[in-house]
């Protein structure tokens, strides 16, 4: 089954579930179930990868800041002392 057929099947399944909603209580229950599913997905799938990438980003930034600080210190060390300037 290709992606388009798979997507169509998912749409058909969702539409069938929506047709089964008889009243507002069923609708509210369905919304609660979907919110729980989304919350679980974010907590289990999105957050760990985001945290991993954030940690790596912070390490990269930290390294760049260390390099910038070293460059500034080297530049200051290369300057003549203030007392010898006219």
C-alpha positions as CSV (number, residue, x, y, z in Angstrom):
1,X,0.0,0.0,0.0
2,X,1.5,3.3,-1.0
3,X,1.5,6.5,1.2
4,X,-1.5,8.0,-0.6
5,X,-3.6,4.8,0.0
6,X,-2.5,4.6,3.6
7,X,-3.5,8.3,4.1
8,X,-6.9,7.7,2.6
9,X,-7.4,4.7,4.8
10,X,-6.6,6.8,7.9
11,X,-9.0,9.5,6.8
12,X,-11.8,6.9,6.2
13,X,-11.2,5.4,9.7
14,X,-11.3,8.8,11.3
15,X,-14.5,9.8,9.4
16,X,-16.1,6.5,10.5
17,X,-15.2,7.3,14.1
18,X,-16.6,10.8,13.9
19,X,-19.8,9.5,12.4
20,X,-20.1,7.3,15.5
21,X,-20.3,10.4,17.8
22,X,-23.9,10.7,18.9
23,X,-23.8,13.5,21.4
24,X,-21.6,16.1,23.0
25,X,-20.5,13.7,25.7
26,X,-19.1,11.3,23.1
27,X,-17.4,14.2,21.4
28,X,-15.8,15.4,24.7
29,X,-14.7,11.9,25.5
30,X,-13.1,11.6,22.0
31,X,-11.4,15.0,22.5
32,X,-10.0,13.8,25.8
33,X,-8.7,10.6,24.3
34,X,-7.0,12.5,21.4
35,X,-5.4,15.0,23.8
36,X,-4.1,12.2,25.9
37,X,-2.6,10.5,22.8
38,X,-1.0,13.8,21.7
39,X,0.4,14.5,25.1
40,X,1.9,11.0,25.3
41,X,3.4,11.4,21.8
42,X,5.0,14.7,22.7
43,X,6.3,13.3,26.0
44,X,7.7,10.1,24.6
45,X,8.7,11.0,21.1
46,X,9.2,14.7,20.7
47,X,10.7,15.8,24.1
48,X,13.6,13.3,24.2
49,X,14.8,14.2,20.7
50,X,14.3,17.9,21.4
51,X,16.3,17.7,24.7
52,X,19.0,15.7,22.9
53,X,19.3,18.4,20.2
54,X,19.2,21.2,22.7
55,X,22.0,19.7,24.7
56,X,24.1,19.4,21.6
57,X,23.3,22.9,20.6
58,X,24.4,24.2,24.0
59,X,27.6,22.3,23.8
60,X,28.3,23.7,20.3
61,X,27.6,27.3,21.6
62,X,29.7,26.7,24.6
63,X,32.6,25.7,22.4
64,X,32.2,28.8,20.2
65,X,32.1,31.0,23.3
66,X,35.3,29.4,24.6
67,X,36.9,30.1,21.3
68,X,35.7,33.7,21.2
69,X,37.0,34.3,24.8
70,X,40.4,32.8,23.9
71,X,40.6,35.0,20.8
72,X,39.7,38.1,22.9
73,X,42.3,37.2,25.5
74,X,45.0,36.6,22.9
75,X,44.1,39.9,21.2
76,X,44.4,41.8,24.6
77,X,47.7,40.0,25.4
78,X,49.1,41.2,22.1
79,X,48.4,44.8,22.8
80,X,51.2,47.0,24.2
81,X,50.7,48.0,27.8
82,X,48.8,51.3,28.3
83,X,51.8,53.0,30.0
84,X,54.0,52.8,26.9
85,X,51.5,54.6,24.6
86,X,52.1,58.3,24.0
